[in-house]
Amino acid sequence: MASNEAVVRIRNLVKRYGELVAVDHLSLDIAPGEVFGLLGPNGSGKTTTINCILQLLSYDHGEIELFGQPMRPTSYQLKRRIGVVPQEVAVFDELTVRENVDSFCALYVRDRARRRELVDAAIDFVGLQKFEDFRPKKLSGGLLRRLNIACGIAHRPELIIMDEPTVAVDPQSRESILSGIERLNAEGTTVIYTSHYMEEVERLCSRIMIMDHGRSVASGTADELKGMIGTGEKVSVEVGEMDEATLERVRSLPHVRSAEVDAGMLRVQCASGAHNLADVLGVLAENGLSYGRVLSEPPTLNDVFLEITGRALRDEA
Ligand SMILES: Nc1ncnc2c1ncn2[C@@H]1O[C@H](COP(=O)(O)OP(=O)(O)OP(=O)(O)O)[C@@H](O)[C@H]1O
């Protein structure tokens, strides 16, 4: 494969469940070494897209290529280059942690000595060394998710597809999962990461596609996506009391969309533009108002989703 050839290429993918169009003319290209994020609320079509890529679902229309070759249900040579971490934990209850990882790895690697090395590395990677002999039922939700990941990555795939791997995990396991993905990517692995957590996608992903109702509503880097909208930063200033006339002056600043005082904090939503924070503080100073803490938060991917679709990302989460 030429180094700049897309690892994943999708053109005009359509998947219907009866009347419902779950994926609606979706196209994307993922380059080698990217962490590509599919971000969207529940039901936006992320899992369906993944399952189409993996040929676990038949689809109505479109083309899917992996590593420059058409992906078919029988493309076993391509499938062995992919590691899948499904949304639902899929491990064998009767096997221990080590036996589980080994049995998934054995689907691709026959040599026992090599497999032992890979299984050791995968267990180390997710930090389950102390739990090697445990059966899944004895593991917490977070540890189970880590086992799910070890099973998906042990054979060292070039492309890893992770479908919401941090849903319902404790903060420690979440951090372990996220930093693990960063390490895999640093080693050159391409990753597709689906989530409805914008903070995770923003931290991990080099590019993001925001999905809604099976369609791509926007895609780009996090900065590019935020640059597409008119929403700017949220400025919060600890003011204690504030008179109505000064508040009105803040409201009349050119880039201010709304301003209100709530529990001693002045909260200002700005449109994108330069000097928003300085302008707000300038009005306070001119009117002799002293202030305490000042916080300026840039727009989030939720603001992007909200501005494009009129709904919050987590409405249905
Ligand atoms: N087997 C199925 N039969 C009918 N409708 C389905 C089926 N699977 C998914 N859907 C519907 O297709 C749409 C897309 O679902 P999908 O699971 O791909 O979304 P998602 O973004 O992955 O959401 P989630 O985070 O909940 O998994 C939803 O409206 C869902 O209800």
The ligand as a Tripos MOL2 file, in Angstrom:
@<TRIPOS>MOLECULE
LIG
   31    33     1     0     0
SMALL
NO_CHARGES

@<TRIPOS>ATOM
      1 N1        -31.2060   -3.9460   13.7780 N.pl3     1 LIG1
      2 C1        -31.8470   -2.7900   13.6690 C.ar      1 LIG1
      3 N2        -33.1070   -2.7360   13.2200 N.ar      1 LIG1
      4 C2        -33.7910   -1.5700   13.0730 C.ar      1 LIG1
      5 N3        -33.2600   -0.3570   13.3750 N.ar      1 LIG1
      6 C3        -31.9830   -0.3380   13.8330 C.ar      1 LIG1
      7 C4        -31.2240   -1.5430   14.0080 C.ar      1 LIG1
      8 N4        -29.9990   -1.1990   14.4790 N.ar      1 LIG1
      9 C5        -30.0010    0.1510   14.5900 C.ar      1 LIG1
     10 N5        -31.1870    0.6650   14.2030 N.ar      1 LIG1
     11 C6        -31.5380    2.0940   14.1570 C.3       1 LIG1
     12 O1        -30.6270    2.7320   13.2670 O.3       1 LIG1
     13 C7        -30.2660    4.0270   13.7550 C.3       1 LIG1
     14 C8        -28.7680    4.1210   13.9220 C.3       1 LIG1
     15 O2        -28.3800    3.2710   14.9970 O.3       1 LIG1
     16 P1        -26.8570    3.0690   15.4280 P.3       1 LIG1
     17 O3        -26.8280    2.0180   16.4980 O.co2     1 LIG1
     18 O4        -26.0230    2.8610   14.2250 O.co2     1 LIG1
     19 O5        -26.5240    4.4830   16.0540 O.3       1 LIG1
     20 P2        -25.3200    4.8910   16.9880 P.3       1 LIG1
     21 O6        -24.9610    6.2690   16.5940 O.co2     1 LIG1
     22 O7        -24.2620    3.8720   16.9680 O.co2     1 LIG1
     23 O8        -25.9960    4.9430   18.4040 O.3       1 LIG1
     24 P3        -25.5820    4.2060   19.7650 P.3       1 LIG1
     25 O9        -24.5920    5.1030   20.3800 O.co2     1 LIG1
     26 O10       -26.8740    4.1540   20.5150 O.co2     1 LIG1
     27 O11       -25.0790    2.8490   19.3810 O.co2     1 LIG1
     28 C9        -31.0510    4.2230   15.0480 C.3       1 LIG1
     29 O12       -32.2360    4.9190   14.7490 O.3       1 LIG1
     30 C10       -31.3570    2.8000   15.4870 C.3       1 LIG1
     31 O13       -32.5630    2.7650   16.2380 O.3       1 LIG1
@<TRIPOS>BOND
     1     1     2 1
     2     2     3 ar
     3     2     7 ar
     4     3     4 ar
     5     4     5 ar
     6     5     6 ar
     7     6     7 ar
     8     6    10 ar
     9     7     8 ar
    10     8     9 ar
    11     9    10 ar
    12    10    11 1
    13    11    12 1
    14    11    30 1
    15    12    13 1
    16    13    14 1
    17    13    28 1
    18    14    15 1
    19    15    16 1
    20    16    17 2
    21    16    18 1
    22    16    19 1
    23    19    20 1
    24    20    21 2
    25    20    22 1
    26    20    23 1
    27    23    24 1
    28    24    25 2
    29    24    26 1
    30    24    27 1
    31    28    29 1
    32    28    30 1
    33    30    31 1
@<TRIPOS>SUBSTRUCTURE
     1 LIG1         1 GROUP 0 **** ****
